């Protein structure tokens, strides 16, 4: 019986484990800037159908997506009830393969078909 009381008393006087581990942690490195993936930053040439929407200059895929979303927002083509769906207008229909409604997740896959290396 006496040994159980001593063990319980020892446990009560110990410092919490979280404090020990926090004191032993090494100092954090200075935050380095994230490098963009080279494949996304490579300039791509849009074909004539996509150029009608985003422009004909070679640009990275990320820029193409930004310009496409700018066009969608400007024209109000995002579906009001299902926000994930994009309603295609006359300029976007050929880019979307003739579909009138496309999911925003499928959109990039369809747009990539209209890009080639510059």
SVG drawing of the C-alpha trace seen along z (x, -y; Angstrom):
<svg xmlns="http://www.w3.org/2000/svg" viewBox="-30 -42 47 44">
<polyline fill="none" stroke="black" stroke-width="0.4" points="0.0,0.0 2.8,-2.4 4.5,-2.0 1.3,-2.9 1.0,-6.2 4.6,-7.1 4.2,-6.4 1.0,-8.6 2.9,-11.3 5.8,-11.2 3.4,-11.4 1.7,-14.5 5.1,-16.4 6.3,-15.7 6.2,-18.5 3.8,-17.9 5.3,-16.3 4.3,-19.1 6.6,-21.5 9.5,-19.2 9.1,-18.7 8.5,-22.4 11.7,-23.3 13.8,-20.7 12.5,-21.8 15.0,-23.3 14.5,-26.8 12.4,-27.1 14.1,-27.9 13.3,-31.2 10.3,-30.8 11.5,-30.4 9.4,-31.5 7.6,-28.6 9.0,-27.9 6.3,-27.6 6.2,-24.4 8.1,-24.8 5.4,-22.9 2.7,-25.4 4.9,-28.4 5.9,-27.4 4.3,-29.7 1.6,-27.9 0.0,-29.1 -3.8,-29.1 -5.5,-28.0 -7.9,-30.3 -11.0,-29.2 -9.4,-29.9 -7.7,-33.0 -11.1,-34.6 -11.6,-34.4 -8.1,-34.9 -6.0,-36.5 -3.6,-35.2 -0.3,-35.8 1.6,-32.8 1.1,-32.6 1.4,-30.1 -1.5,-27.8 -2.1,-29.7 -2.6,-33.0 -4.9,-31.2 -7.1,-30.0 -7.0,-33.5 -8.1,-35.2 -10.8,-32.6 -12.2,-33.1 -12.1,-36.9 -14.1,-36.4 -16.6,-34.1 -17.1,-36.7 -17.3,-39.6 -20.0,-38.0 -21.8,-36.4 -21.6,-32.9 -21.3,-31.1 -24.6,-29.3 -26.5,-31.0 -28.0,-27.9 -25.1,-25.4 -22.0,-27.6 -19.7,-24.8 -21.2,-24.9 -20.2,-27.3 -22.8,-28.2 -21.1,-28.6 -21.8,-31.5 -21.1,-31.6 -17.3,-32.2 -16.9,-29.4 -19.0,-26.7 -16.2,-25.7 -13.7,-25.7 -15.9,-23.4 -16.4,-21.0 -19.9,-22.1 -21.3,-21.7 -23.6,-24.4 -22.8,-23.6 -19.5,-22.5 -18.3,-21.8 -15.5,-24.1 -13.3,-21.0 -13.8,-19.7 -13.2,-23.2 -9.4,-23.1 -9.3,-19.6 -11.2,-20.9 -9.1,-24.1 -5.9,-22.2 -6.9,-20.6 -6.7,-24.1 -3.1,-24.8 0.1,-23.8 3.8,-24.6 4.8,-28.0"/>
</svg>
